[in-house]
Every structure is written in C-alpha cells, then in structure tokens.
Amino acid sequence: DLPIYFFVDSSQSMNYGQPTKLDYARRVAAALCYIRLANLDRVNVISFADGVKTELPPQRGKGRIFKIFRMLTDIVPSGETDARTSFKTYCTETRRGGLAVVISDFFDSHGFEGALDILRHFRHDIFVVHIASHEEIDPALRGELLLVDAENNATREITITPSLLTAY
C-alpha cells in the first residue's frame, strides 16, 4: 500500500511547442495514474512551479480517473520553476513516504538535484519523466543568437556552433 505522488511541472516553460510540453505531461500523468488506480494504489496529483499550485488529495479506484482528468485539464502554465521550494513545502506537511513521480522539462534555474534530494530525505523513491519538445531535442538554431528565458525573460547571447550542438 504505497502512496504514489505525481508531481506535474506547470511552469511557464511547459507552455512550449504544439502540442505543448504540458499537454504531453498531462497525458503521461493521466496514463500512469490510470495504471496505478487500476491496481488500487493511492494516487496524489500535485501541480507545481514556484510552489505547490494545486493538489488533488489521495484517490483510489479506477472510477476516480475522471477527477484526475479534470484536475490535469485545469492546470494553467505560469511562473518560474522552483522544484526545491515546491517539494520542500509539500513534503514538510505530514506525508507518508512513497513513490514520487516527477514529470517535468527540468528547466529550473536552481537545478533539480537539490529538489530530488528533498524527496529522498522524506523517504520517497523517485521516478522522473523528462518532457522535451522536438525543437529542444534537435534544435535548428545556428549562429549568433539572443535567447530569452520563457519563465523570467532573462536574455543570454550565445553563439551556436556545430561542436556546441553536438555537446548539447
């Protein structure tokens, strides 16, 4: 009877591509939740960005999947990613250890290592699903560019060379 926590990144960077990365994250979360509900596990769904945005309390049984669909559909991407603060806020409340499934693009200016350490500290096993758009996997960018961060509008000048793309 292991509780399963699905952390779905709903930051502004997930609003990229068509369909968006958030659309893919919703689909992955819905499919995994259904599998776990069919096995009578307890499932929690948490939307996070710069804190916990929404939470669906524990659900059990296949019939609860429609509540999960509604919750996932209602997620609106916004804010910067701060997984460490989000996970710490969520885990410091009285929570049983369980399986934490993190579904994200992992674009966090603070890094994700510390955030995952928070989950480990609170006795969660961790499973991560990295969501990336086709453009992020194989960017068609070349030359000198000014890149703008989708979450905080920070800019960075960069020269993209073939060797840099290979390293990426």
C-alpha positions in Angstrom: 0.0 0.0 0.0 2.5 2.6 -1.3 1.2 6.1 -1.9 2.2 7.5 -5.3 2.7 11.2 -5.7 2.6 12.6 -9.3 4.4 16.0 -9.4 3.4 17.7 -12.7 5.5 20.8 -13.7 3.2 23.6 -14.6 5.7 26.4 -15.0 5.7 28.8 -18.0 8.4 26.8 -19.8 6.0 23.9 -20.1 3.9 26.1 -22.4 6.2 25.5 -25.4 5.6 23.6 -28.6 2.4 22.4 -30.3 1.1 20.4 -28.6 2.7 21.9 -25.6 5.0 20.1 -23.2 2.3 20.5 -20.6 -0.1 18.6 -22.9 2.4 15.7 -23.0 2.9 15.9 -19.2 -0.9 15.7 -18.7 -1.1 12.6 -21.0 1.8 10.8 -19.2 0.4 11.7 -15.8 -3.1 10.5 -16.8 -1.9 7.2 -18.2 0.3 6.4 -15.2 -2.4 7.4 -12.8 -4.9 5.1 -14.5 -2.5 2.2 -14.3 -1.9 2.8 -10.6 -5.7 3.3 -9.9 -6.5 0.0 -11.7 -4.1 -1.6 -9.2 -5.9 0.0 -6.3 -3.0 2.2 -5.3 -3.5 5.6 -3.7 -2.6 8.4 -6.1 -2.0 12.1 -5.4 -1.5 14.6 -8.2 0.3 17.8 -7.5 0.9 20.7 -9.9 4.0 22.8 -9.1 6.1 25.7 -10.4 7.3 28.2 -7.9 5.4 26.4 -5.2 2.6 23.9 -5.0 -0.2 25.3 -7.2 -2.9 22.7 -6.9 -3.2 19.3 -5.3 -5.7 16.6 -5.7 -6.0 14.6 -2.5 -5.4 10.8 -2.5 -7.6 8.9 -4.9 -8.2 5.2 -5.1 -10.1 3.1 -7.7 -10.5 3.3 -11.5 -13.6 5.5 -11.2 -11.5 8.3 -9.8 -9.6 8.8 -13.0 -12.2 11.4 -14.2 -11.4 13.7 -11.2 -7.7 13.4 -12.2 -8.6 14.2 -15.8 -10.4 17.3 -14.7 -7.6 18.4 -12.4 -5.0 17.9 -15.1 -7.1 19.7 -17.7 -7.5 22.7 -15.4 -3.7 23.2 -15.0 -2.6 26.6 -16.4 1.1 27.1 -17.1 2.6 30.0 -15.2 5.5 31.1 -13.1 9.1 30.0 -12.8 10.2 26.5 -11.8 11.5 26.2 -8.3 11.2 22.5 -7.6 13.2 22.6 -4.4 10.8 25.0 -2.7 7.8 23.2 -4.1 8.9 19.8 -2.9 10.0 21.1 0.5 6.7 22.9 1.0 4.8 19.7 0.0 6.8 17.2 2.0 7.1 19.2 5.3 3.4 18.6 5.8 2.6 15.2 7.3 3.2 12.9 4.3 4.0 9.3 4.2 7.0 8.2 2.2 6.1 6.7 -1.2 6.9 6.8 -4.8 7.3 10.4 -6.2 6.9 10.6 -10.0 8.2 13.9 -11.3 7.0 14.9 -14.7 8.9 18.0 -16.0 11.1 19.6 -18.6 13.6 20.1 -15.7 14.3 23.7 -16.7 15.0 25.1 -13.2 17.5 27.9 -12.7 18.2 26.5 -9.2 19.0 23.0 -10.6 16.9 19.9 -9.9 19.5 17.9 -7.9 18.6 19.6 -4.6 14.9 19.2 -5.3 15.3 15.5 -5.8 17.4 15.3 -2.6 14.4 16.8 -0.7 12.2 14.0 -1.9 14.9 11.4 -0.9 15.2 13.0 2.5 11.5 12.5 3.1 11.8 8.8 2.2 10.4 8.9 -1.3 11.5 6.6 -4.1 11.9 8.8 -7.2 10.9 8.2 -10.8 11.4 11.0 -13.3 9.9 11.6 -16.7 11.7 14.2 -18.8 9.4 16.0 -21.2 11.1 17.7 -24.1 9.8 19.2 -27.4 11.2 18.2 -30.8 12.8 21.6 -31.1 14.7 21.1 -27.8 15.9 17.6 -28.8 17.2 18.7 -32.2 17.4 22.5 -32.3 17.5 24.1 -35.7 19.4 27.1 -34.2 22.7 28.3 -35.8 25.0 31.3 -35.4 24.8 34.2 -33.0 21.5 34.4 -31.2 19.9 36.2 -28.3 17.9 33.6 -26.3 15.1 34.6 -24.0 14.0 32.5 -21.0 10.3 31.7 -21.2 9.9 31.9 -17.4 11.7 35.0 -16.3 12.5 36.8 -19.6 16.2 36.8 -18.8 18.3 37.0 -22.0 21.6 35.4 -23.0 23.7 36.0 -26.0 25.1 32.7 -27.4 27.0 31.5 -30.5 25.8 28.1 -31.6 28.4 26.1 -33.4 28.3 22.6 -34.7 30.5 21.4 -31.8 28.2 23.1 -29.2 25.2 21.4 -30.8 27.0 18.0 -30.6 27.8 18.6 -26.9 24.2 19.6 -26.3 
